[in-house]
Amino acid sequence: MRAHHPALSLGLVMTLLLGPVTADARGALTSGFLPTTAKVHGHSLLDLATAYTLWGFGTSAEVNPLIAARCERSPIDPYTWFLPVSVGGDGATTCQVPAGTFLVVTPGFMECSSVEPEPFYGADENALLDCVDDLFEPNYAEVILDGRQVTNLDDYVLTPRPVTLPPNNLLSTDSGLSLSKGYFLVIPPLSRGTHTLRLYDEFQAIGFQAGLTITIVVG
């Protein structure tokens, strides 16, 4: 992803425990990822992707989860965790999550804001939309979970809502408006044990390539 420039087994008991998941979401458990129309505890994929953007860019580099390749419980739902994405190069990390956790993942996305220089600058929402559209294509991405590759990634392309970054964020010491466009997917609760997730992306507009292999330990 262009997260930042180089500069820088479910049954009825589990369903009752975790709260409402749509019928479509339950039916998707065998595919490895929820459908784009599913909701997790009332949150749509758009809601989750928007929260992910703020999570990924809203803190300084010293404590930022993307820079540290660190998974964390999401700020909007305790049973949903955000997994990191590579900010450049190829790496690996381990993520330990509780059983019953939904995982939000992305192989990559483009981000533009009002506090970055060109080509990532946009003064307002319309300019930011143009910015992420221009930089997003052409691209290539891969998502592979336990050896199974997602073949319909285009279905998961999403432009989250713009977010206001607080001061001392990943991009600047100043507050600013940020918008992203990318692939956002949700993995339903995995079985206990160890799983492997491979994320990779290329964005040709800025010559960016990045990959991350995540060992997910469900306990």
Protein Blocks (a to p, Z undefined) as FASTA:
>chain_A
ZZbafblcacfklmmmnopcdfklmmmmmnopacfkbceehiafklmmmmmmmmmmmpcf
klgmklnopacddfkbckbccddddfedjddddddddehiacdddfbdcdddfkbccfkb
cfblmlmmmmmmmmmpccdddddeehiacfklmmmgccdddddddehifkbmbdcddddd
ddddddddddedddddddddddfklopacddddddddZZ
